[in-house]
Amino acid sequence: MSINICDLCYEVTVPACQDTYTFDTGLTAATYYTLILEDINGNQYNYISTPAGGSGVWTLNTSYFPDGMFNQWSGSYRITFSADTSGKATVGDEELTIDGGSYFCIIMKMVKSTLVYD
């Protein structure tokens, strides 16, 4: 499946270096999906899990990816979801419902975290 990023991806900007990132995807709860994360160089990483609760909220746990991957210099990641949980999925084709719109991917842009000092 070819994805037209401009038309079909939900864009979100997130702070770098977090332990988890949470997305409201509209995917069916208690159903396993493969999250396919693609970096700016075309490298793909698969993560099999299920949305939490009954609302389709997905939590991306960064401990399942290489150390330092989600830093401020990472740029953007394209995230898609697939019902294929064989570990061989290369592109997701699950439709996401986010903020009332229909999308086939999420573009997650990493930005520098704001430091707070006491």
C-alpha positions as CSV (number, residue, x, y, z in Angstrom):
1,M,0.0,0.0,0.0
2,S,1.4,3.4,-0.9
3,I,0.7,6.1,1.6
4,N,0.3,9.8,0.6
5,I,1.6,11.3,3.7
6,C,0.2,14.8,3.0
7,D,-3.4,13.5,2.8
8,L,-3.6,10.5,5.1
9,C,-1.3,11.0,8.0
10,Y,-2.2,12.7,11.3
11,E,0.7,14.9,12.4
12,V,1.8,15.3,16.0
13,T,4.7,17.0,17.7
14,V,6.0,15.3,20.8
15,P,8.9,16.1,23.3
16,A,12.0,13.9,22.8
17,C,13.3,11.4,25.3
18,Q,10.1,10.3,26.9
19,D,9.6,6.7,28.2
20,T,6.2,6.4,26.5
21,Y,4.1,8.2,23.9
22,T,0.3,7.9,23.9
23,F,-2.0,8.2,20.8
24,D,-5.8,7.9,20.5
25,T,-6.1,5.7,17.5
26,G,-9.7,4.5,17.5
27,L,-8.4,0.9,17.0
28,T,-10.4,-1.9,18.6
29,A,-9.4,-2.5,22.2
30,A,-8.3,-6.0,23.3
31,T,-7.2,-6.7,19.7
32,Y,-3.5,-7.2,18.9
33,Y,-1.9,-5.0,16.2
34,T,1.6,-4.5,14.9
35,L,2.8,-0.9,15.2
36,I,5.2,-0.3,12.4
37,L,7.5,2.6,13.0
38,E,9.6,3.9,10.1
39,D,12.4,6.4,10.6
40,I,13.6,9.1,8.2
41,N,16.1,6.6,6.7
42,G,13.5,4.0,5.9
43,N,14.4,1.6,8.8
44,Q,11.4,-0.2,10.2
45,Y,10.7,-1.3,13.7
46,N,7.7,-3.5,14.7
47,Y,6.0,-3.5,18.1
48,I,3.1,-5.9,18.7
49,S,0.6,-4.9,21.4
50,T,-3.1,-4.0,22.0
51,P,-4.7,-0.6,22.6
52,A,-5.4,0.1,26.3
53,G,-8.9,0.3,27.7
54,G,-12.0,0.5,25.6
55,S,-11.2,3.6,23.7
56,G,-8.4,2.6,21.4
57,V,-5.6,4.5,23.2
58,W,-2.2,3.2,22.1
59,T,0.9,3.6,24.3
60,L,4.2,3.3,22.5
61,N,6.8,2.1,25.1
62,T,10.2,3.3,24.0
63,S,12.0,0.6,25.9
64,Y,11.2,-1.8,23.0
65,F,13.3,0.3,20.6
66,P,17.0,1.0,20.4
67,D,18.4,3.2,23.2
68,G,18.4,6.9,22.3
69,M,16.1,6.5,19.3
70,F,13.6,9.1,20.4
71,N,15.9,12.1,20.7
72,Q,15.5,15.7,19.5
73,W,17.7,15.0,16.4
74,S,15.6,12.0,15.3
75,G,13.4,14.1,13.1
76,S,10.0,12.4,12.3
77,Y,8.7,8.9,12.4
78,R,5.9,7.4,10.4
79,I,3.7,5.1,12.4
80,T,1.2,2.7,10.8
81,F,-0.8,-0.2,12.3
82,S,-1.4,-3.7,10.9
83,A,-3.7,-6.5,12.0
84,D,-0.9,-8.9,10.8
85,T,0.9,-9.9,14.1
86,S,3.2,-12.5,12.5
87,G,6.1,-10.2,12.9
88,K,6.4,-9.9,9.1
89,A,4.3,-6.8,8.5
90,T,6.0,-4.0,6.5
91,V,3.2,-1.5,6.1
92,G,0.1,-0.9,8.1
93,D,-3.3,-0.6,6.5
94,E,-5.5,-0.1,9.5
95,E,-7.6,3.0,9.4
96,L,-7.2,5.3,12.4
97,T,-9.9,7.6,13.8
98,I,-8.2,10.6,15.4
99,D,-9.9,13.9,16.3
100,G,-12.9,12.9,14.2
101,G,-10.8,12.4,11.1
102,S,-9.7,9.2,9.2
103,Y,-6.0,8.5,8.7
104,F,-3.8,5.6,7.8
105,C,-0.7,6.8,9.6
106,I,0.7,9.1,12.3
107,I,3.7,11.4,11.7
108,M,5.4,11.8,15.0
109,K,7.9,14.7,15.0
110,M,10.4,14.8,17.9
111,V,11.3,18.2,19.4
112,K,13.6,19.1,22.2
113,S,12.2,18.5,25.7
114,T,11.7,21.5,27.9
115,L,13.7,21.2,31.1
116,V,12.1,22.4,34.3
117,Y,14.3,23.3,37.3
118,D,13.1,23.6,40.8
